[in-house]
């Protein structure tokens, strides 16, 4: 500090008297020892211990329960299976709540949130089992998916985390499939449209708006984009009833829409998972669609490669022609 004051005096920023006044005012602060707190390494070590202990503990509970129950699951009466699943749900859910609200310091908050989200996802799976046990054979998927979705959404409102979001997405996808199966829908186009709507819903959740409850927009885009990718590829690849080219065009348009949405959300959120579905769609869907339309996989490969080459050239030209930005020039002082 004294050297800095001397430099300021030498540069003419401070007068010697001003520098002496600053040194006199800050002198007691230099002499006051700064209380030593825990080193950053200690915080990281404690955080890792808490997180690893939670993961190991949850895995041991789940593994022990599986080792006891799975070999003789069918031999248990229904009421016993239901009670075991309920107990597992309560234990895992209680562990998630405890990890979320444990008073272990702010330095462990991120690790505790991750741990709580994993335990919450496991609790949703146990809740799905508990709901499916008393249900009839035809309603097992419906009951289990509804229970898992309810627990996952409630847990995400409390904890927030990618595992709970993935569980909610999986439950919603199973619900859509169960509804379509109950409606005896056999054509691929309604299935593709239904899952495209589901994918679009998950992508809409990632839109960065004020007050959004989504903490992981990149994961939401990834799940929604992969759902749309699967829907577009299924519709594009279907050639039943001799209407393959028509479905290929529909699937190609779906793929283009989802790829554009993923790129737009990447620009809005700057989360790299949003690029994964876009790249997969660009790699697979156009080739499949053109193979159906042109009735030649070789021609489709050449067409896709040509389009990709043109896009690369366009991107390179745009980068080369982009002028580097810089601060505006300083105004020239007038006479």
C-alpha positions, 0 to 999 in steps of 0.5 A, a space after each residue: 500500500 505504501 509503495 502504491 501511494 508513493 507511485 501515485 505521488 510520483 505520477 502526480 495523482 496525489 500530493 505528498 500531504 494527501 498521501 500522508 493523510 491516506 497513510 495515516 487513515 489506513 495505518 490502523 487497518 494495516 496493523 489489524 490482523 485479518 482473522 483466518 478463515 477456513 481455507 478453500 481446500 477445506 470447503 471443497 473437501 467438506 463439500 465432497 465428503 457430504 456429497 459422496 456420503 449421500 451418494 454412497 448412503 443412498 446407493 447402499 439403501 437401494 442396493 440392500 433393499 434390492 438384494 433383499 426384495 428382488 429375488 423374492 418380489 413375486 413371492 411377497 403378497 401385494 400388501 407387503 410389496 406396497 408397504 415396502 415400496 412406500 417405505 422406500 419412497 419415504 426414506 428416499 424422500 426424507 433423505 432428499 428433504 434432509 439434504 436440502 435443508 441440512 444446516 451445513 454451511 452455504 459452501 455445501 449448498 450446491 452439493 446438497 442440491 445435487 444429492 437431494 435431486 438424485 434422492 428425489 428421483 429415486 423416491 419418484 421411482 419408488 413411488 411409481 412402484 408403490 402405485 403400480 402394485 395395487 393397480 391392475 395389469 392394464 393400469 400399471 404403467 398409467 398409475 406408476 407414471 402418474 405417481 412418478 410424475 407427481 413426485 418428480 414435479 413436487 420434488 423439483 419445485 422444492 429442490 431443482 435438479 437435472 435428475 428430477 427433471 429427467 424423471 419427470 420427462 421420462 414419466 411424461 413420455 411413458 404417459 403419452 405412450 400409454 394414452 396412445 396405446 389405450 386409444 389403439 393408435 397404430 399409425 406412426 404419424 399420430 405417435 410422431 405428432 404426439 411426441 413432437 408436441 411433448 418435445 416442444 413443451 419441454 423446450 418451451 420450459 427452457 425459454 429464458 423468461 423472468 420468473 421461470 422455475 427451470 434452473 437447468 434450461 440446457 437439460 430441458 432443451 436436451 430432453 425436448 430436442 431428443 424427443 423431437 428428434 425421435 419423433 421426426 426420425 420415426 415419422 421420416 423412416 416410416 414407409 408403410 402404406 406406400 406413403 413414405 415420401 410424404 411422411 419423409 417430408 413431414 418428418 424432415 419439416 419436424 426435424 428442421 423445426 426442432 433443430 432451429 428451436 435448439 439453435 435458438 435456445 442455445 443462443 438464448 441460454 448459452 447452454 451447450 446441451 441445447 446443441 446436442 439434439 440439433 447436431 443429431 437431427 442434422 446428421 440423421 434426419 435429412 439423410 433419412 428423409 432424402 433417402 425416402 424421397 429419392 429412393 436412393 441412400 447414395 444420392 441422399 448421402 451426396 445431397 446431405 454432404 453437399 448441403 453440409 459443405 455449403 453451410 461450412 463454406 458460408 460459416 467460414 466466409 461469415 467468420 472471415 468477413 466479420 470485423 473484430 469489434 473494439 472500443 469506439 475511437 476517442 474523440 479528437 479534441 477541438 482547437 
